[in-house]
Amino acid sequence: DAMVIQNPRYQVTQFGKPVTLSCSQTLNHNVMYWYQQKSSQAPKLLFHYYDKDFNNEADTPDNFQSRRPNTSFCFLDIRSPGLGDAAMYLCATSRDAASNEKLFFGSGTQLSVL
Amino acid sequence: AQSVAQPEDQVNVAEGNPLTVKCTYSVSGNPYLFWYVQYPNRGLQFLLKYITGDNLVKGSYGFEAEFNKSQTSFHLKKPSALVSDSALYFCAVRDLNTGGFKTIFGAGTRLFVKA
């Protein structure tokens, strides 16, 4: 019954080597989000897609990009990972943009940078 | 600016005892408040939310939360804690200044329930 699926669960990359994390959803939700979470801290929103409209948070580094080729899939691309980018990356969805909508999270991808 | 604060990094409680995880908020306008739980190496799971109406909100796994407007609080409660409730709990608010897309999370409170 997995609804928001993230692959892989664990990803190891090398310093400066591009990496892509993937997320898929079976909920047919309009909004998809990417959060970064470090060491059990509060998740930090990187960006979101409302349908095909991309919205970047002001403090998200240029090193982070995203693609949403269709409703079901969303990708997080880190062009040149640094040691500080090691974190848990969480994908989430919501049905629409209404403020009372809850978020559905995937299990996350734990990224290590060597 | 919208924000939530969780004043306790950690809460310890014995199994069978009531538990409270505290949250205070600061918002302009009506607050849309949420609680999420995170088990080790997992994503966050929705527990409950307050949008409007009854101040006592019931959610998943026997949890409830009380919205108190005068104290700007939204504390999470459970009458009888289980060892399996041990997890990281996040209070959150939707940031209406960004059209509601952005959910702002508190720093989290780690709950330990001892058998």
Contacts between the chains, C-beta under 8 A, distances in Angstrom:
chain1	res1	chain2	res2	distance
A	4	B	43	7.4
A	6	B	43	7.7
A	9	B	41	8.0
A	31	B	101	7.0
A	33	B	101	8.0
A	40	B	38	7.9
A	40	B	88	5.8
A	40	B	108	6.4
A	40	B	110	7.4
A	41	B	107	6.8
A	41	B	108	7.0
A	42	B	90	6.6
A	42	B	105	4.0
A	42	B	106	6.3
A	42	B	107	5.3
A	42	B	108	6.0
A	43	B	44	7.0
A	43	B	90	7.7
A	43	B	105	5.5
A	45	B	102	5.6
A	45	B	103	7.2
A	48	B	101	5.6
A	50	B	101	7.0
A	55	B	101	6.7
A	57	B	102	7.7
A	90	B	43	5.4
A	90	B	44	7.1
A	91	B	43	8.0
A	92	B	43	7.6
A	92	B	44	7.7
A	97	B	99	6.2
A	97	B	100	5.8
A	97	B	101	5.8
A	98	B	100	6.5
A	99	B	32	4.7
A	99	B	94	4.3
A	99	B	96	5.8
A	99	B	100	3.4
A	100	B	32	5.6
A	100	B	49	6.9
A	100	B	51	4.5
A	100	B	94	7.6
A	101	B	100	8.0
A	102	B	34	6.4
A	102	B	46	4.4
A	102	B	49	6.0
A	103	B	34	8.0
A	103	B	36	7.6
A	103	B	44	7.3
A	103	B	46	6.8
A	103	B	103	6.1
A	104	B	46	7.3
A	105	B	36	7.9
A	105	B	43	3.3
A	105	B	44	4.6
A	105	B	45	7.0
A	106	B	43	5.1
A	107	B	41	7.6
A	107	B	42	5.3
A	107	B	43	4.9
A	108	B	41	7.5
A	108	B	42	6.9
A	108	B	43	5.0
A	110	B	41	7.2
